[in-house]
């Protein structure tokens, strides 16, 4: 399980990204680079992110765990979708 939290400024850029996980090693391995990848990027960047775009960030993740990248991006996009009005600058 992964929970994401975003702080978006009035211009639509993600100033801060935080995450919580249940301790699954895979999600910890994804949460940290995802946090770095999103910092100071526009929300639009996150909306258009695809797993293959972020492969470089998550190199070293075992092949059988790569589905977690898709899951993390689904969680991110769901968060953005649910809060779209708040993120429009």
ABEGO torsion letter per residue (X at the ends): XBBBBBBBBAAGBBABBBBBBAGBAAAAAAAAAAAAAABGBBAAAAAABBAAAAAAAABGBBAAAAAAAAAAAAAAAAAAAAAAAAABX
